[in-house]
Amino acid sequence: MARSTSQLQPINDVWEWQLLGRCRDRSGIQFFHPDDDLGRISRRMREAAAKRVCDNCPVRRQCATHALTVGEEYGVWGGFSENDRTILRELGWQDALDRRGFADVTTLERRLMRARAKARKAKERREQGEHHSGRSGFDRRPT
């Protein structure tokens, strides 16, 4: 089905926000993990540093909206990591768009916090159940 010309926008209007990002003059390594970086701690530290850059970025909402809309698979976009965006896609995020069509990042951050708290509680309940039932997740009997 062909698009009508009323749906087309000048490319500059669609991508201009990227010129205003606080990440613009920074190394991509801070926002995208290098292929040889296999450590969880270094990845968490890199993501936390990237998210701090995003915190006060003037185009954070546009960036987060872009990443969620097009399904960016890699890197930190709009203050959300790959894992964050996966969770948001599973939970749903479109209802957090404002009148201009940009993501309300505060609402999305709260949604992530609630989902993580719920997952932590479920994990704690499982671990307590294993502890009380005498199961520890592996068999300690000698072979």
KAFENSUL-V311673 format. One record per helix or strand. SS is the DSSP state (~ for helix, > for strand). FROM is the first residue (numbers start at 0). TO is the last residue. If there is no record, write none. Layout:
ss=(SS:SS)
from=(FROM:FROM)
to=(TO:TO)
This chain:
ss=(~:~:~:~:~:>:>:~:~:>:>:~)
from=(4:10:27:39:59:76:79:81:93:96:102:104)
to=(6:19:29:54:69:76:79:90:95:96:102:132)
